[in-house]
């Protein structure tokens, strides 16, 4: 059963309370999403570390219920952050 975008957002926000999370369903099938996660807690961390934090928040759902997640992370006001 596909994972709902609201569930993905809730799981990320539960683990990263200050996160601004935007989820897009890329294929309309509930299996392929893009997420943008902006959090002050990412400051000073590499992009790989930021992505690891987000993947950990999904509690093992990646590759199972959640088939694909294109992930963009950053800090508020940081370079490459949408809407800044």
C-alpha positions in Angstrom: 0.0 0.0 0.0 1.4 3.4 -1.0 2.4 5.9 1.7 0.5 9.2 2.0 2.3 12.5 1.6 0.8 13.7 4.9 2.2 10.7 6.7 5.7 11.4 5.2 5.4 15.0 6.4 4.2 14.0 9.8 7.1 11.5 10.3 9.7 14.1 9.3 8.2 16.8 11.5 8.0 14.4 14.5 11.7 13.8 14.2 12.7 17.3 13.1 10.2 19.6 14.9 11.4 22.9 13.4 11.4 21.5 9.8 9.6 23.2 7.0 8.5 20.3 4.8 7.1 20.3 1.3 6.1 17.0 -0.3 5.2 16.5 -3.9 3.8 13.3 -5.5 5.9 13.0 -8.6 4.0 10.3 -10.5 0.6 10.4 -8.9 1.0 6.9 -7.7 1.8 7.4 -4.0 5.2 5.7 -4.5 7.4 8.4 -6.0 7.8 11.6 -4.0 10.0 14.7 -3.8 10.6 16.3 -0.5 12.2 19.6 0.5 13.1 19.8 4.1 14.5 23.0 5.6 15.7 23.0 9.2 18.0 25.1 11.4 19.1 21.7 12.9 20.9 21.0 9.6 23.3 24.0 10.0 26.9 22.8 10.0 26.0 19.3 8.7 27.0 18.0 5.3 24.3 17.3 2.7 24.8 13.6 3.3 24.3 14.0 7.1 21.1 16.1 6.4 19.7 13.4 4.2 20.6 10.7 6.7 18.6 12.6 9.4 15.5 12.7 7.1 15.8 9.0 6.1 16.1 8.1 9.8 12.9 10.0 10.5 11.1 7.7 8.0 11.7 4.8 10.3 12.7 2.2 7.7 9.9 3.0 5.2 12.3 3.8 2.4 12.5 1.0 -0.2 9.4 -0.6 1.3 6.2 1.3 1.6 7.9 4.4 0.3 9.5 3.4 -3.0 11.3 6.6 -4.0 12.0 10.0 -2.4 13.9 12.7 -4.2 15.3 14.7 -1.3 16.4 18.3 -1.1 17.6 19.7 2.3 19.0 22.9 3.6 19.0 25.5 6.3 16.7 28.6 6.4 18.0 31.2 4.0 20.7 28.9 2.7 21.9 28.6 -0.9 19.7 26.6 -3.2 16.8 26.7 -0.8 13.5 27.2 -2.7 11.6 30.3 -1.7 14.7 32.2 -0.4 
